[in-house]
Amino acid sequence: MNTATFAKAIDTTEWVCSSNEAVQLRLVADEYDLSSSADDFGPEFTYPIFGEKEQVYGYRDLHINLYFSANSLYLYVDIAHAGTIDARIGEADNVEKLLAEFLPSDTAYTRDVKVFKKQLERDALEFSPAGELVHEYSAGSDEQTFQVYSGRFDTPEMREHYERIRLFPVFYIEGATFIDEEPRWEIVTLYEKTTREGRTQYRFIGVCTMYHFFCYPDHERVRISQFLILPPYQGQGHGSRLYNTICDRLRADSKVIEITVEDPSESFSDMRDKNDLRRLMRDSLLSNAEAPVARSVIEKLRKEHKLSKRQVERCVEMALLRRVPLRDERRFRPYRLQVKKRLYQFNRDALATLEKKERQEKLQETFEGVIEDYRRILDAVQANNASAAADA
């Protein structure tokens, strides 16, 4: 049987595996963590590395294990499989070569487990986070706190540390790419810090990258670019803590006039909306406000909280909705008109192509969708407030 005939006679589907399933990540603090897969977590996206289909060809039972030192993020790459495809059938993908473009420099990763174990020992004794400590909060334990650090690429420590961090956004933020190492980028990191028997240990939890745009004559507009809490720490309030820390610092900085977000995911948008809404609801300007809210009030809120005009308008609409009875047409009508006016202005070009009746129907449909989403956010805020009150 010649090679071509042999290849056609073999079912090659068994040699195709999902790269999302093959790749597993783990934060490792000691040899026990290295031997236990209980806290492994998988990626959401691998197409930047393995292509749009997120598949690896040519292996059976492929495992691509990425072990990160829990604090320094020094990386140990372990690739294992139960066999490779016969060369007469096809050529197996070169996993190491595909990964190489995304891995840190040779001094920040290894394929040798013995080297990795020695690095863990050094990290346990010597590691401290890069950047300046800007905030700290507690989870109720004297032994455990969470610390936020900030730095820029003008320090070699931050450049080195970001090189180790940058793989995480690729796996968890759709469309994420490595950022350029220029000084206008700010890197904010979040760590868990535990102190037991006089010994301090850190674990990396999350990161946010922000770009500081120059704004004439001597101000800045800051854009949040990548924001990530690692999967083992999600759902515990750390995203809100990190976001609020960032916003509080930027609001206190007289040079910063606006905080924006680049292409936010749905989950980030929800978290952002809930926290911006809570902040605005505490503002005295909204304590007795009713629709329609004056432009001057929107502008004052925008300047004070340094949010975009659209984000302020949306949060104001959510805050008003809590107090507007849907069945009271006299009070609901001005609210409905305020929301629809904003929606029309935002979608003016698309709506202008429609006939009047179709335009009205589309606007009403959009309005109803917005109100439904506002109620979902308001319910989540109320539930969080009730939970916080119960824990107090």
DOTORTOR-657696 format. One record per residue (C-alpha): residue in three letters; x, y, z. Coordinates in steps of 0.001 Angstrom, whole numbers, padded with zeros to 6 digits, always signed. Example, Ala and Ser with C-alpha at 12.3 -4.5 7.8 and 13.67 -1.06 7.14 Angstrom:
Ala+012300-004500+007800/Ser+013670-001060+007140/
//
This chain:
Met+000000+000000+000000/Asn+001522+003352-001022/Thr+001611+006341+001322/Ala-001362+008159-000262/Thr-003559+005039-000155/Phe-002470+004314+003417/Ala-003362+007848+004508/Lys-006841+007648+002954/Ala-007491+004356+004736/Ile-006876+005891+008172/Asp-009431+007935+010104/Thr-007413+011000+011095/Thr-010100+012589+013296/Glu-008712+010758+016332/Trp-005520+012794+015884/Val-007331+016146+016172/Cys-007862+017629+019618/Ser-009272+020863+021013/Ser-006508+023245+022056/Asn-008905+024755+024621/Glu-009098+021347+026296/Ala-005429+020450+025859/Val-004113+023614+027516/Gln-004302+023759+031307/Leu-002912+026473+033574/Arg-001906+026252+037213/Leu-000525+028651+039821/Val+002165+026856+041790/Ala+003553+027957+045158/Asp+005340+024761+046190/Glu+005895+021134+045247/Tyr+002470+020145+046598/Asp+000779+022507+044111/Leu+002958+021026+041389/Ser+001665+017524+042095/Ser-002028+018444+042453/Ser-004289+019279+039510/Ala-007232+020266+041730/Asp-006839+023968+040994/Asp-006099+023738+037256/Phe-008013+026121+035022/Gly-008431+026156+031263/Pro-008363+029004+028751/Glu-011381+030601+027087/Phe-009524+031327+023851/Thr-006547+029698+022158/Tyr-007089+030829+018548/Pro-004287+033441+018664/Ile-001854+030550+019179/Phe-003463+027546+017445/Gly-005667+029166+014802/Glu-009363+029931+014361/Lys-010512+026319+014780/Glu-008650+026086+018102/Gln-007383+022609+017232/Val-004049+020793+017372/Tyr-003361+018092+014786/Gly-001245+014989+015080/Tyr-001436+013925+018721/Arg-003405+011510+020863/Asp-004324+012574+024417/Leu-002368+015825+024188/His-001717+017835+027376/Ile-000130+021294+027291/Asn+000439+022165+030951/Leu+001518+025694+031799/Tyr+002692+025915+035401/Phe+003246+029453+036698/Ser+005080+030304+039877/Ala+002196+031750+041880/Asn+004028+034984+042628/Ser+006778+035683+040064/Leu+004899+033893+037233/Tyr+008089+032102+036170/Leu+006755+029498+033750/Tyr+007306+025762+033412/Val+005994+024312+030128/Asp+005171+020601+030165/Ile+003919+019028+026917/Ala+002824+015398+027059/His+000881+013039+024777/Ala+000118+009354+024202/Gly+001491+009271+020665/Thr+001967+011180+017418/Ile+000459+010527+014021/Asp+002283+008338+011509/Ala+004376+010541+009223/Arg+002866+008716+006225/Ile-000546+010129+007170/Gly+000378+013690+008019/Glu+002697+015985+009911/Ala+001893+016777+013527/Asp+001657+020445+014497/Asn+004792+021773+016141/Val+003296+022768+019496/Glu+006528+024219+020868/Lys+006980+026411+017810/Leu+003368+027638+017961/Leu+003772+028511+021646/Ala+007187+030124+021260/Glu+005887+033473+019980/Phe+003779+033919+023116/Leu+006187+032719+025785/Pro+008411+035060+027806/Ser+012164+035232+027318/Asp+014352+032215+028060/Thr+015170+033609+031500/Ala+011470+033550+032479/Tyr+010452+030004+031526/Thr+011795+026478+031386/Arg+011005+022969+030108/Asp+012950+021428+033022/Val+010937+020639+036160/Lys+014072+020632+038334/Val+014873+024195+037268/Phe+011274+025173+038026/Lys+011405+023679+041531/Lys+014565+025652+042326/Gln+012843+028819+041075/Leu+009889+028139+043407/Glu+012309+027940+046333/Arg+013912+031262+045371/Asp+010546+032946+044857/Ala+009343+031817+048296/Leu+012294+033616+049881/Glu+012939+036586+047601/Phe+009832+037640+045635/Ser+008186+041020+046068/Pro+005711+042548+043573/Ala+006941+045042+040984/Gly+005709+048613+041182/Glu+004333+050824+043956/Leu+001837+049563+046539/Val-001202+051829+046057/His-003989+050040+047944/Glu-004616+047166+050327/Tyr-007813+045509+051520/Ser-008720+042642+053796/Ala-011016+039656+053445/Gly-011563+039467+057201/Ser-008388+037589+058140/Asp-005305+039013+059834/Glu-003184+036539+057888/Gln-004599+037378+054448/Thr-004776+040701+052640/Phe-004970+041777+049011/Gln-002608+044356+047569/Val-002771+046520+044457/Tyr+000478+047617+042782/Ser+001040+050116+039987/Gly+003982+050652+037661/Arg+005058+051679+034178/Phe+007511+050416+031603/Asp+010147+052954+032600/Thr+011315+050455+035249/Pro+013019+047173+034263/Glu+011149+045299+037016/Met+007754+046149+035514/Arg+008896+045354+031972/Glu+010106+041943+033121/His+006971+041239+035112/Tyr+004590+042242+032323/Glu+006428+039892+029977/Arg+005328+037072+032297/Ile+001778+038394+032745/Arg+000951+039058+029096/Leu+000002+035463+028190/Phe-003050+035540+030491/Pro-004984+038223+028534/Val-004422+036228+025338/Phe-006196+033253+026935/Tyr-009058+035181+028575/Ile-009720+038442+026702/Glu-011050+038060+023175/Gly-008821+039796+020657/Ala-006150+040646+023241/Thr-002643+041355+021983/Phe+000625+042236+023674/Ile+000908+045941+024415/Asp+003867+048078+023352/Glu+006348+048866+026081/Glu+005978+052628+026099/Pro+005893+054774+029241/Arg+002290+055953+028813/Trp+001113+052432+029629/Glu+000313+051818+033304/Ile+000225+048245+034624/Val-001873+047627+037742/Thr-001571+044225+039417/Leu-003470+042534+042239/Tyr-001906+040040+044662/Glu-003067+037942+047550/Lys-000649+038316+050463/Thr-000554+035752+053270/Thr+001608+035918+056369/Arg+001991+032833+058541/Glu+004627+032248+061220/Gly+006498+035335+060041/Arg+006682+034114+056437/Thr+005080+036207+053688/Gln+003801+034673+050440/Tyr+002201+036327+047387/Arg-000154+034938+044745/Phe-000935+036773+041522/Ile-004686+037380+041097/Gly-005246+039861+038293/Val-004068+042704+036095/Cys-005304+045859+034409/Thr-003481+047738+031662/Met-004276+051412+031065/Tyr-003066+053927+028512/His-002656+057587+029469/Phe-003494+059765+026450/Phe-002176+063314+026375/Cys-004930+065933+026417/Tyr-004007+069552+025674/Pro-002709+071524+027430/Asp-001585+069419+030415/His-004243+066778+031107/Glu-004780+063084+030392/Arg-007580+060811+029279/Val-007076+057299+030603/Arg-008351+054256+028739/Ile-008659+050899+030466/Ser-007453+048387+027894/Gln-007156+044912+029430/Phe-008791+043925+032709/Leu-008538+040399+034055/Ile-009081+038488+037280/Leu-007798+034921+036953/Pro-010548+032243+036980/Pro-009731+030796+040454/Tyr-010402+034231+041957/Gln-013441+035285+039943/Gly-016836+035724+041599/Gln-015269+036871+044876/Gly-015522+040642+044419/His-011887+041201+043435/Gly-012826+042686+040060/Ser-014927+045376+041724/Arg-012208+046044+044281/Leu-009575+046483+041589/Tyr-011837+048606+039362/Asn-012838+050916+042224/Thr-009225+051269+043355/Ile-008253+052322+039839/Cys-011147+054784+039517/Asp-010550+056294+042958/Arg-006880+056920+042136/Leu-007663+058433+038747/Arg-010407+060675+040150/Ala-007959+061944+042747/Asp-005400+062764+040031/Ser-005959+066355+038889/Lys-004279+065644+035526/Val-006902+063010+034570/Ile-010143+064365+033084/Glu-011809+061191+031786/Ile-011760+057388+032282/Thr-012868+055264+029343/Val-012821+051559+028467/Glu-011623+049905+025272/Asp-014057+047373+023783/Pro-015328+045952+027108/Ser-016621+042398+027398/Glu-020172+041805+028626/Ser-018966+040629+032039/Phe-016705+043661+032465/Ser-019501+046010+031354/Asp-021806+044533+033993/Met-019208+044924+036727/Arg-018429+048451+035597/Asp-022107+049456+035421/Lys-022827+048152+038923/Asn-019909+050003+040480/Asp-020407+053257+038552/Leu-024107+053141+039441/Arg-023403+052696+043156/Arg-020988+055611+043064/Leu-023401+057950+041286/Met-026330+056975+043509/Arg-024337+058282+046476/Asp-023962+061672+044770/Ser-026202+064400+046242/Leu-026940+065679+042725/Leu-029107+062591+042166/Ser-030717+062340+045591/Asn-034007+063927+044479/Ala-033544+064033+040709/Glu-036424+063274+038349/Ala-036618+062998+034595/Pro-035750+064856+032542/Val-032400+065477+034222/Ala-030847+068762+033118/Arg-027764+068728+030904/Ser-025955+070826+033510/Val-026418+068032+036079/Ile-025129+065400+033625/Glu-022093+067584+032910/Lys-021352+068117+036610/Leu-021551+064380+037242/Arg-019337+063697+034230/Lys-016633+066057+035424/Glu-016804+064951+039035/His-016700+061213+038341/Lys-014559+061492+035169/Leu-016766+059082+033220/Ser-017766+059384+029587/Lys-020987+061312+028890/Arg-022733+058145+027666/Gln-021779+056163+030771/Val-023043+058946+033053/Glu-026318+059165+031129/Arg-026837+055394+031339/Cys-026123+055302+035093/Val-028442+058257+035683/Glu-031178+056464+033735/Met-030687+053357+035879/Ala-030784+055393+039085/Leu-034014+057138+038003/Leu-035655+053859+037011/Arg-035568+052701+040625/Arg-037953+055509+041581/Val-040202+055686+038518/Pro-043411+053582+038667/Leu-043970+051967+035256/Arg-047747+052190+035663/Asp-047736+055883+036512/Glu-047780+057312+032965/Arg-047530+060889+034205/Arg-044162+060176+035863/Phe-042943+057491+033480/Arg-043481+059483+030281/Pro-040704+062085+030866/Tyr-038351+059245+031812/Arg-039217+057323+028655/Leu-038671+060422+026525/Gln-035283+061110+028128/Val-034047+057562+027440/Lys-035439+057498+023904/Lys-033864+060853+023104/Arg-030444+059496+024060/Leu-031024+056274+022125/Tyr-032111+058190+019049/Gln-029052+060436+019146/Phe-026759+057453+019671/Asn-028317+055503+016764/Arg-029233+058486+014592/Asp-027507+057332+011390/Ala-029052+053846+011431/Leu-032528+055093+012352/Ala-032445+057815+009686/Thr-032564+055150+006967/Leu-035938+053826+008201/Glu-039481+055004+007477/Lys-041151+056915+010319/Lys-043361+054033+011529/Glu-040517+051505+011343/Arg-038208+053991+013080/Gln-040682+054428+015942/Glu-041108+050661+016306/Lys-037353+050101+016304/Leu-036809+052826+018876/Gln-039505+051342+021125/Glu-037994+047880+020761/Thr-034552+049230+021675/Phe-036016+051130+024640/Glu-037684+047995+026003/Gly-034422+046068+025691/Val-032529+048795+027525/Ile-035077+048869+030371/Glu-034884+045094+030708/Asp-031092+045301+030947/Tyr-031277+048163+033460/Arg-033567+046087+035671/Arg-031124+043192+035531/Ile-028312+045477+036705/Leu-030482+047050+039413/Asp-031509+043616+040699/Ala-027841+042587+040872/Val-026910+045763+042777/Gln-029783+045221+045204/Ala-028783+041589+045741/Asn-025149+042581+046362/Asn-026211+045291+048806/Ala-028402+042808+050692/Ser-025546+040303+050846/Ala-023119+042947+052098/Ala-025602+044044+054774/Ala-026044+040430+055931/Asp-022277+039981+056234/Ala-021800+043253+058128/
//
